[in-house]
Amino acid sequence: MLNVAFAEDANVTVADHGAENLAVLRRWALNLMRQEGSVGAINKNRKRAGWDDLYRDRLLQQLRPDPT
């Protein structure tokens, strides 16, 4: 799934632990998009997160702890 949505095989990061760190961030982003529940392909939602401020805010709201 990560290769389809984020073209992970094309990543050429080789410095230190950069590749591992980026893989963790990609998995984190993928899980946020799945939990958010929007209908559509992950690849489409990844692009949407870059273009749509409200959608990106909804994704990031999931990271805040529940105030209750």
MDAnalysis code that builds the backbone (N, CA, C; Angstrom):
import MDAnalysis as mda
import numpy as np

u = mda.Universe.empty(204, n_residues=68, atom_resindex=np.repeat(np.arange(68), 3), trajectory=True)
u.add_TopologyAttr("name", ["N", "CA", "C"] * 68)
u.add_TopologyAttr("resid", np.arange(1, 69))
u.add_TopologyAttr("resname", ["MET", "LEU", "ASN", "VAL", "ALA", "PHE", "ALA", "GLU", "ASP", "ALA", "ASN", "VAL", "THR", "VAL", "ALA", "ASP", "HIS", "GLY", "ALA", "GLU", "ASN", "LEU", "ALA", "VAL", "LEU", "ARG", "ARG", "TRP", "ALA", "LEU", "ASN", "LEU", "MET", "ARG", "GLN", "GLU", "GLY", "SER", "VAL", "GLY", "ALA", "ILE", "ASN", "LYS", "ASN", "ARG", "LYS", "ARG", "ALA", "GLY", "TRP", "ASP", "ASP", "LEU", "TYR", "ARG", "ASP", "ARG", "LEU", "LEU", "GLN", "GLN", "LEU", "ARG", "PRO", "ASP", "PRO", "THR"])
u.atoms.positions = np.array([
    [0.821, -1.196, 0.000],
    [0.000, 0.000, 0.000],
    [0.865, 1.261, 0.000],
    [1.957, 1.247, 0.767],
    [2.819, 2.428, 0.811],
    [3.452, 2.707, -0.539],
    [3.792, 1.669, -1.272],
    [4.394, 1.883, -2.574],
    [3.396, 2.495, -3.542],
    [2.145, 2.086, -3.473],
    [1.122, 2.622, -4.369],
    [0.819, 4.070, -4.024],
    [0.609, 4.375, -2.768],
    [0.197, 5.720, -2.365],
    [1.353, 6.707, -2.322],
    [2.537, 6.259, -1.951],
    [3.651, 7.178, -1.738],
    [4.860, 6.899, -2.627],
    [4.757, 5.958, -3.563],
    [5.868, 5.582, -4.455],
    [7.142, 5.327, -3.643],
    [6.999, 4.503, -2.625],
    [8.094, 4.273, -1.686],
    [9.311, 3.612, -2.342],
    [9.091, 2.801, -3.371],
    [10.225, 2.163, -4.037],
    [11.115, 3.164, -4.767],
    [10.566, 4.304, -5.141],
    [11.337, 5.327, -5.858],
    [12.146, 6.214, -4.910],
    [11.996, 6.023, -3.609],
    [12.709, 6.832, -2.626],
    [14.195, 6.495, -2.656],
    [15.036, 7.523, -2.739],
    [16.482, 7.312, -2.796],
    [17.196, 7.918, -1.589],
    [16.491, 8.114, -0.506],
    [17.088, 8.658, 0.707],
    [18.065, 7.642, 1.286],
    [19.323, 8.054, 1.472],
    [20.331, 7.127, 1.970],
    [21.082, 7.649, 3.191],
    [20.924, 8.903, 3.534],
    [21.675, 9.500, 4.639],
    [21.165, 8.987, 5.986],
    [22.096, 8.455, 6.780],
    [21.809, 7.993, 8.147],
    [20.558, 7.125, 8.191],
    [19.578, 7.526, 9.000],
    [18.334, 6.764, 9.155],
    [17.184, 7.429, 8.425],
    [17.483, 8.218, 7.428],
    [16.459, 8.972, 6.702],
    [15.392, 8.102, 6.082],
    [15.782, 7.008, 5.452],
    [14.807, 6.136, 4.800],
    [13.841, 5.525, 5.818],
    [14.373, 5.083, 6.952],
    [13.511, 4.505, 7.990],
    [12.577, 5.554, 8.576],
    [13.100, 6.760, 8.799],
    [12.286, 7.837, 9.352],
    [11.152, 8.216, 8.401],
    [11.448, 8.308, 7.108],
    [10.412, 8.630, 6.134],
    [9.377, 7.517, 6.038],
    [9.804, 6.267, 6.162],
    [8.858, 5.155, 6.132],
    [7.894, 5.231, 7.317],
    [8.399, 5.603, 8.477],
    [7.533, 5.756, 9.656],
    [6.521, 6.874, 9.422],
    [6.977, 7.992, 8.885],
    [6.064, 9.110, 8.612],
    [5.014, 8.737, 7.573],
    [5.397, 7.969, 6.568],
    [4.423, 7.540, 5.551],
    [3.377, 6.622, 6.156],
    [3.811, 5.678, 7.010],
    [2.845, 4.794, 7.670],
    [1.907, 5.586, 8.572],
    [2.450, 6.557, 9.265],
    [1.656, 7.413, 10.148],
    [0.608, 8.172, 9.334],
    [1.011, 8.754, 8.206],
    [0.080, 9.492, 7.350],
    [-0.987, 8.569, 6.776],
    [-0.590, 7.373, 6.358],
    [-1.542, 6.420, 5.821],
    [-2.581, 6.037, 6.869],
    [-2.151, 5.793, 8.086],
    [-3.086, 5.445, 9.159],
    [-4.018, 6.601, 9.492],
    [-3.525, 7.829, 9.479],
    [-4.390, 8.980, 9.727],
    [-5.481, 9.080, 8.664],
    [-5.108, 8.869, 7.407],
    [-6.095, 8.947, 6.332],
    [-7.113, 7.822, 6.438],
    [-6.681, 6.638, 6.835],
    [-7.626, 5.526, 7.009],
    [-8.584, 5.792, 8.167],
    [-8.081, 6.316, 9.279],
    [-8.914, 6.570, 10.453],
    [-9.891, 7.707, 10.225],
    [-9.518, 8.659, 9.395],
    [-10.370, 9.827, 9.149],
    [-11.672, 9.416, 8.472],
    [-11.606, 8.425, 7.608],
    [-12.818, 7.843, 7.060],
    [-13.338, 8.445, 5.769],
    [-12.612, 9.309, 5.099],
    [-13.074, 9.848, 3.827],
    [-13.113, 8.751, 2.785],
    [-14.118, 8.823, 1.943],
    [-14.260, 7.852, 0.869],
    [-13.290, 8.234, -0.247],
    [-12.680, 7.243, -0.842],
    [-11.796, 7.494, -1.976],
    [-10.468, 6.800, -1.803],
    [-9.703, 6.833, -2.869],
    [-8.403, 6.183, -2.874],
    [-7.426, 6.932, -1.981],
    [-6.544, 6.192, -1.354],
    [-5.534, 6.790, -0.484],
    [-4.664, 7.760, -1.275],
    [-4.318, 7.402, -2.503],
    [-3.494, 8.280, -3.322],
    [-4.195, 9.619, -3.554],
    [-5.503, 9.580, -3.792],
    [-6.281, 10.807, -3.979],
    [-6.318, 11.623, -2.686],
    [-6.506, 10.942, -1.567],
    [-6.569, 11.648, -0.288],
    [-5.217, 12.227, 0.108],
    [-4.134, 11.576, -0.290],
    [-2.791, 12.116, -0.024],
    [-2.616, 13.438, -0.746],
    [-3.013, 13.489, -1.996],
    [-2.932, 14.739, -2.762],
    [-3.875, 15.781, -2.177],
    [-5.058, 15.334, -1.773],
    [-6.042, 16.244, -1.189],
    [-5.505, 16.892, 0.090],
    [-4.744, 16.134, 0.881],
    [-4.162, 16.684, 2.109],
    [-3.180, 17.801, 1.788],
    [-2.544, 17.745, 0.643],
    [-1.631, 18.805, 0.239],
    [-2.334, 20.033, -0.293],
    [-3.517, 19.844, -0.859],
    [-4.234, 20.945, -1.500],
    [-5.308, 21.573, -0.627],
    [-5.958, 20.771, 0.198],
    [-7.142, 21.211, 0.941],
    [-6.791, 21.429, 2.413],
    [-6.764, 22.693, 2.820],
    [-6.400, 23.024, 4.200],
    [-7.371, 22.422, 5.211],
    [-8.666, 22.421, 4.899],
    [-9.658, 21.894, 5.842],
    [-9.499, 20.383, 6.026],
    [-9.231, 19.676, 4.930],
    [-9.010, 18.224, 5.034],
    [-7.757, 17.935, 5.850],
    [-6.682, 18.673, 5.589],
    [-5.431, 18.479, 6.341],
    [-5.655, 18.774, 7.825],
    [-6.431, 19.813, 8.131],
    [-6.738, 20.120, 9.529],
    [-7.516, 18.984, 10.188],
    [-8.465, 18.383, 9.436],
    [-9.222, 17.248, 9.977],
    [-8.301, 16.081, 10.294],
    [-7.330, 15.843, 9.421],
    [-6.375, 14.765, 9.680],
    [-5.558, 15.051, 10.929],
    [-5.085, 16.270, 11.053],
    [-4.225, 16.614, 12.185],
    [-5.001, 16.712, 13.494],
    [-6.300, 16.955, 13.435],
    [-7.123, 16.988, 14.643],
    [-7.145, 15.629, 15.343],
    [-6.914, 14.578, 14.596],
    [-6.893, 13.237, 15.168],
    [-5.725, 13.059, 16.134],
    [-4.719, 13.888, 16.020],
    [-3.537, 13.775, 16.864],
    [-3.727, 14.415, 18.234],
    [-4.682, 15.312, 18.329],
    [-4.919, 15.978, 19.617],
    [-5.624, 15.035, 20.576],
    [-5.204, 15.058, 21.817],
    [-5.882, 14.197, 22.805],
    [-7.299, 14.703, 23.055],
    [-8.187, 13.779, 23.374],
    [-9.577, 14.122, 23.681],
    [-9.610, 14.922, 24.983],
    [-10.273, 16.117, 25.005],
    [-10.252, 16.961, 26.208],
    [-11.040, 16.392, 27.385],
    [-11.768, 15.306, 27.188],
    [-12.561, 14.748, 28.306],
    [-11.752, 13.845, 29.172],
])
